Amino acid sequence: MEGVVRLANPDTGLFVVEIEDAFTVFETPDADEIECGDVIVGNLDSTTCDSVFNNSKDQAIDVYIRDIVATLSAAEALLSGE
């Protein structure tokens, strides 16, 4: 599955990726390697995903999927810790 990074909080390592009909929120120690607009490929619709590929930077990234939510506002709340 492919998605685009829509929101980022590099300080916490949390990112929101827009996928087909939802938003995936993941955490990574490689926060400085990801930017808004990057194209991410991987099993983004599963909470068991542990790595993705950043097509924009041509590199693999270790991730922890925090949640998959239906709306951008719900993803923003997770990103901000609300």
Summary of the structure (lengths in Angstrom):
residues: 82
radius of gyration: 10.9
end to end distance: 27.6
largest distance: 32.5
contacts: 254
relative contact order: 0.28
helix: 15%
strand: 43%
